[in-house]
């Protein structure tokens, strides 16, 4: 599952997910667009906010594939 899929499935806005995760809305939007990859701290917040649906490891796999 991607972050976009998670947000869509739960009918959240970027603002909603930003508040839920403790991240900045602009950062969330950039993660969704692929223009930015979360650092480890942000990835941990995403994993916690999604109850493990999007793991820290999933971001590093995406980063390796893009390289």
N, C-alpha and C positions, 0 to 999 in steps of 0.2 A: 504494500500500500504506500502511496506517495502522500506527501503533506497535502497536496491539492485534493486528492481523493478523500482524505480524512476530513478536511474542512467541508467539502461538499456533502459528504455522507451525513454529517452532523448539522448541516444547514448553518454553519458559522460564517461570520464575516472575518476579514483579516483582522479587524479590530478585536472581535471576540477572541480569536485565537491568540492574539498578542497579549490580551489581558489574562487569558487562561494559562499561558506559558510564562508570562513575565518577560516577554521579549518586546522589542520595539516594533510597531506596525510596519514601518518602512523596511526593517530587516526581514520580517515575515514575507512581505511582498517580494522582496528580492530573492528569498529562498524559493518562493513559488515560481518566479519567472526564470530561475536558473542563473541569474546574474551574480549570485553570491551563494557560497556554501557556508553553512554554519560552522563556527569553530566548536571545539569539544564542549565548552560550557553551554553554548546555545543548543547543541545537539542533545545534551543531557536534559535540558529544559523541555525540549520537544518530546523526547522519549517519556518523560514524566507526565507531560500534559496529554499525551496520547495513550497513556497506560500501556506503553510498550509496543503499540502498533507500529511506530516508526522508531527504530532503534538507532543508537549512536553509530553502530557498525554500518547500518544501511547508508549513511552519508559518506563514509569513507569508501564504500564499494562504488558509489556513484561517482565520487571524485576520481577513483582509479580508472573507471571506464571512460571518463571524459578526457583523460590525459593521453 
